[in-house]
Amino acid sequence: MRRGELRLALAALTLAATGLLGACASAPPQLTPELVAHIGYQSLGPEMKLSDQMLTVWVPAPAPPADGTPPLSPEAFAALVAASSPMVSDLALVMARGASEPINLAIGGPDSALAAQILLRAFRALPAPVPYLRIAFVGKPVDVGELAATASMKGAALRFEMAPL
């Protein structure tokens, strides 16, 4: 390879590497359980006491609907999946402790609507107010309205944190 060809190849390599780095830097981080925990701690951590703990609730993506299933809107599909999810009763048991002791939860998942529906159903299953319950919901703004109203009715503190898109 001659000197001119070498310089041209090196310049092309540099441009390609710069393009790759730029593409990687612009891609938002994917939502993971670790990221939900991190965002939750950033949101609720400054007000937590040293003895308080943060629990992370990861709501996995639902399985796709079976072939031949009538098409549903994303919201209706999330409500249908949440209605049969065992997470609702388990989450309600943890949240109920917020009636008498500090409970800090960070909740999120790849399907914000499903995470919101599961949290909503868990709130509705609570028999009493939960004034010591604090939740950081990591999701999309469209999923927060009804959730915030329900949390307020139960005496819980709900903070919304935007999920990376």
C-alpha positions in Angstrom: 0.0 0.0 0.0 1.3 3.4 -0.9 1.4 6.3 1.5 -1.5 8.1 -0.2 -3.7 4.9 -0.1 -2.7 4.4 3.6 -3.8 7.9 4.5 -7.1 7.4 2.6 -7.8 4.1 4.3 -6.9 5.6 7.7 -9.3 8.5 7.1 -12.1 6.2 6.0 -11.5 4.1 9.1 -11.6 7.2 11.4 -14.9 8.4 9.8 -16.4 4.9 10.2 -15.4 4.7 13.8 -16.7 8.3 14.5 -20.0 7.3 12.9 -20.3 4.2 15.0 -19.5 6.1 18.2 -22.1 8.8 17.3 -24.7 6.1 16.6 -24.0 4.4 19.9 -24.0 7.7 21.9 -27.4 8.7 20.5 -29.2 5.4 21.2 -31.1 5.7 24.5 -30.4 3.0 27.1 -32.7 0.1 27.1 -34.9 -0.2 30.2 -33.6 -3.0 32.5 -34.3 -4.0 36.1 -31.0 -2.4 37.1 -32.0 0.9 35.3 -35.4 0.9 37.0 -33.6 0.4 40.4 -31.2 3.2 39.6 -33.9 5.6 38.5 -36.0 4.7 41.5 -33.1 5.4 43.9 -32.4 8.7 42.3 -36.0 9.7 42.7 -36.7 8.4 46.2 -33.2 7.9 47.7 -32.5 11.5 48.8 -35.5 11.3 51.2 -34.9 7.8 52.5 -33.5 7.1 55.9 -30.3 5.0 56.3 -32.4 2.0 57.5 -34.9 2.2 54.6 -34.7 -0.2 51.7 -35.7 0.2 48.0 -37.5 -2.7 46.4 -37.4 -3.0 42.6 -40.4 -4.5 40.9 -39.7 -5.5 37.3 -42.8 -6.2 35.2 -41.6 -8.4 32.2 -43.0 -7.9 28.8 -46.1 -10.1 28.1 -46.1 -12.9 25.7 -47.6 -12.0 22.3 -51.3 -12.9 21.8 -52.0 -16.3 20.4 -52.7 -16.7 16.7 -56.4 -16.2 16.0 -56.9 -13.9 19.0 -59.1 -10.9 18.1 -56.9 -7.7 17.9 -56.9 -5.5 21.0 -55.6 -2.0 21.6 -52.4 -2.0 23.6 -54.2 -0.6 26.6 -56.9 -3.4 26.4 -54.2 -6.0 26.0 -52.3 -4.7 29.0 -55.5 -4.7 31.1 -56.3 -8.3 30.0 -52.8 -9.5 30.9 -52.7 -7.7 34.3 -56.1 -9.2 35.2 -54.6 -12.7 35.3 -51.1 -11.8 36.5 -50.0 -13.3 39.8 -47.9 -10.2 40.3 -50.9 -8.2 41.4 -51.6 -10.1 44.6 -47.9 -10.4 45.5 -47.3 -6.7 44.9 -50.5 -5.8 46.9 -49.1 -7.8 49.9 -45.8 -5.8 49.8 -47.6 -2.5 49.3 -50.0 -3.2 52.2 -47.0 -3.0 54.6 -46.9 0.7 53.7 -49.9 1.1 56.2 -47.5 0.7 59.1 -43.9 0.9 57.9 -41.9 2.8 55.2 -41.9 0.9 51.9 -40.1 2.3 48.9 -40.7 0.7 45.5 -39.3 1.3 42.0 -41.5 -0.2 39.4 -41.2 -0.5 35.6 -40.8 -2.8 32.7 -40.6 -2.8 28.9 -44.4 -2.3 28.6 -45.3 0.8 30.6 -49.0 0.2 30.1 -48.8 -3.3 31.6 -46.6 -2.1 34.6 -49.2 0.7 35.2 -52.1 -1.8 35.1 -50.5 -4.2 37.5 -49.7 -1.4 39.9 -53.3 0.0 39.5 -54.8 -3.4 40.3 -52.5 -3.9 43.3 -53.6 -0.4 44.6 -57.3 -1.4 44.2 -56.6 -4.6 46.2 -55.3 -2.7 49.2 -57.8 -2.9 52.1 -56.5 0.3 53.9 -54.6 3.5 53.2 -50.8 3.2 52.9 -49.4 6.5 54.1 -45.8 5.1 54.3 -45.7 3.8 50.8 -43.5 5.6 48.3 -43.3 4.6 44.6 -41.2 5.7 41.7 -43.0 4.6 38.6 -40.7 4.4 35.6 -42.8 4.5 32.5 -44.5 6.7 29.9 -46.5 9.9 30.8 -49.7 8.5 29.2 -49.8 5.7 31.8 -49.6 8.0 34.9 -53.0 9.8 35.2 -55.2 7.2 36.7 -52.3 5.8 38.6 -51.6 9.1 40.3 -55.2 9.6 41.3 -55.5 6.0 42.7 -52.2 6.4 44.7 -53.5 9.7 46.1 -56.7 8.1 47.2 -54.8 5.4 49.0 -52.5 8.0 50.7 -49.4 6.8 48.9 -46.7 9.0 47.4 -46.2 8.4 43.6 -43.4 9.9 41.6 -43.3 9.6 37.9 -40.0 9.1 36.2 -39.7 9.0 32.4 -38.5 5.7 30.9 -35.9 5.9 28.2 -37.6 5.7 24.9 
